Amino acid sequence: MYDLLIVGAGLFGAIVAHEATKKGKKCLVIDKRNHIGGNCYTKNVNGIEVHMYGAHIFRTSDKYIWDYISQFT
């Protein structure tokens, strides 16, 4: 039924699922929370994006990584 079971829909799990499906794999992603994004999850409250688990800042000096991540934003 599935090639991969990915536990956790945070950044790592989401990227693994994305890359695996690009290579033709069928993935099932599960998470104990009712949303994706892990600790980076935000919720729109009255037009303001609120970090539900505290602020998370992504930092890297690697241009390849920055360009990769930027395709999703």
C-alpha positions in Angstrom: 0.0 0.0 0.0 2.7 2.5 1.0 6.5 2.5 0.4 7.2 4.7 3.4 5.5 5.4 6.8 6.7 8.8 8.0 6.0 9.6 11.7 5.8 13.3 12.3 4.6 16.1 10.0 7.2 18.6 11.0 9.9 20.0 8.7 11.9 16.8 8.5 8.9 14.6 7.9 7.3 16.9 5.3 10.6 17.2 3.4 11.2 13.5 3.4 7.6 12.9 2.1 8.0 15.6 -0.5 11.3 14.2 -1.9 10.2 10.6 -1.8 7.0 11.3 -3.7 9.0 13.2 -6.3 10.9 9.9 -6.8 7.6 8.0 -7.2 7.3 6.6 -3.7 3.9 6.4 -2.0 4.1 7.9 1.5 1.8 7.9 4.6 2.5 10.7 7.0 1.1 10.5 10.5 1.3 12.9 13.4 -0.2 13.0 16.9 -1.2 16.6 16.3 -4.1 17.6 14.2 -2.0 19.8 11.9 1.2 19.7 9.8 4.3 21.8 10.5 5.4 20.5 13.8 6.7 23.1 16.2 6.8 25.7 13.3 3.0 25.6 13.0 1.3 29.0 12.8 -2.4 29.9 13.1 -4.0 33.0 11.7 -5.7 34.9 14.6 -7.5 38.0 13.5 -5.2 38.4 10.5 -2.0 37.8 12.5 0.1 34.7 12.1 0.7 33.4 15.7 3.4 30.8 16.4 1.5 28.3 18.4 4.7 26.7 20.0 6.8 29.9 20.3 8.9 31.7 17.7 11.1 29.5 15.4 13.6 31.1 13.2 15.3 29.2 10.4 18.9 30.0 9.9 21.5 28.8 7.4 24.5 30.2 5.6 24.3 27.4 2.9 22.9 28.9 -0.3 21.8 25.5 -1.6 19.7 24.9 1.5 18.3 28.4 1.5 17.3 28.1 -2.2 15.7 24.7 -1.5 13.6 25.9 1.4 12.7 29.1 -0.4 10.8 27.2 -3.1 8.1 26.5 -0.4 7.6 30.1 0.7 
